[in-house]
Amino acid sequence: MKDHPPAGDRRRWAVLAVACLATVLLSVDLTVLHLALPQLVADLGPSATQILWIGDAYGFALAGLLITMGNVGDRIGRKKLLLVGATAFGAASAVTAYAPTPELLIAARALLGVAGATIMPSTLSIVRNVFTDPKERTVAVGVWSGMGAAGFALGPVVGGLLLDHFWWGSVFLINLPVMAVVVLAGLAVLPESRNPASGRLDPASVVLSVAGVILVIYAVKEAATRGLAETGMLVAAAAGLACLALFAWRQIRLDEPLIDIRLFRRRAFTASVGANLIAIFGMSAISLLFAWYFQLVLGWSPLQAGLAGLPGGLSATVGGALAAGLISRLGRARVVALGLTMSAASFAAYTQIGLDTSYLFFLAPMIVGGAGMGMTFAVTNDTVLASVPRERAGAAAAISETFFELGGALGIAVLGSVLTGSYRDGLRLPAGLPAEAAASAGESLPTALRAAAALPGELGAAVAAAAREAFVGSIVVTALVAAVMIAALAVVSLLGLRGVPDVIPEELLSESRG
């Protein structure tokens, strides 16, 4: 069996289509649960802790296993791992949709995360192996990146459409026919590829990587919800960082490491991974903020709110597709810096929103920022993949995806903390409010509106108005912080990617190039 098809193989665009379809579905699944939670809670009656685990089980399993699964694909074959993972994802989706208890739902969500961890690095590493021509590879990675961003925006739309007509489990059943297409088409068109010189997986490295990533992300989420001084968060953070430090120490001493730590000595590799982390950092937080703004401030339905965010996802697809052409004119460093600058400008525009801002105001910065993110992800993902031989593509893709997941968690934690702090500082509640209602109003906009609904007419209206005004003010502050961070990243990326060639050859990037 061939390790990879030649660059002229006509099937390569069909391969890209299969990889993009799987990626879109995984991106949709990351956001679709948020809309289903109210119905799910009413049906199953989970406790507050169980609600958190229903949301987090998928992400924890996914992020924790990405590095391991990327290496497994390099060893046993990416096609094999993708098809097994897609089948498992479909089966876990069915269990999730019909879960009769919160406990079974949490377990099913964890299984979805395990299956997702097999799919995400497999799709990108297959693309890397099929597109051997450097220019075509850059175009293909750009399309793949853009489709992932589009799926992220499609999640609320798909969820809103289904929840308007069906029960909460329908948002997971949609995975079954899509994954069936992925498996059947994959059997027909995907080539098999693997690392012919791979050794065995090191069990200790697997345990350390899984434990380290999960504990760090858990600590980040705890910091966002309970504060930096919470004992459990501090213990998890210390244990997670210790596991990752031991993991890095062990990788240096292994002949066949899960991650070649020396890659981070390369300026281009580190700058690309870092750009991915910070870019999704801002994108993940702002998407949640605007979902709340459209629904809780403007009073839109979940479907309307989902449709409102769609132009940003579609423009990201366009930005990803255009990235390859821009590289030949501007160079990699300038394209990434331009994309991040466009994103920073969009966040800066969001600082001008108010309580009754027209949707038309959002369109221009949403489209500009989405296109900038698409350009950024396309170039950085291509640079990461081109920094390793094809045989190690799965491991490189897993590193990129792991930092992507970590960036999403950090974005919700850090910018979420900025939002919460600013909201509380700006909240001006009316006099005579019961202590319990005041405490609820001070937590967040959703809890404030629930508390307001239980109060007498004028008092409740005053609480709701104060909460909405404080929330809009907190969006302004959060958007400004994100704009400054992403603008600073644009400068760092311009320096970090300086000297990387427009067309990166198949050979490993030399140390002199970063």
Protein Blocks (a to p, Z undefined) as FASTA:
>chain_A
ZZbdcfklmklmmmmmmmmmmmmmmmmmmmmmmmmmmmmmmmnopafklmmmmmmmmmmm
mmmmmmmmmmmmmmnopklmmmmmmmmmmmmmmmmmmocbfklmmmmmmmmmmmmmmmmm
mmmmmmmmmmmcfklmmmmmmmmmmmmmmmmmmmmmmmmmmmmmmcfklmmmmmmmmmmm
mmmmmmmmmccdddfkbccddfklmmmmmmmmmmmmmmmmmmmmnojklmklmmmmmmmm
mmmmmmmmmmmmpmbdfbdfklmmpmklmmmmmmmmmmmmmmmmmmmmmmmmmmmmnopa
fklmmmmmmmmmmmmmmmmmmmmmmmmmnojklmmmmmmmmmmmmmmmmmmgcfklcfkl
mmmmmmmmmmmmmmmmmmmmmmmmmmpcfklmmmmmmmmmmmmmmmmmmmmmmmmmmmmm
mmmmmpccdehiafklmmmmmmpmmlmmmmmmmpcfklmmmmmmmmmmmmmmmmmmmmmm
mmmmmmmmmmmmmmmmgoiafbacfbdcdfknZZ
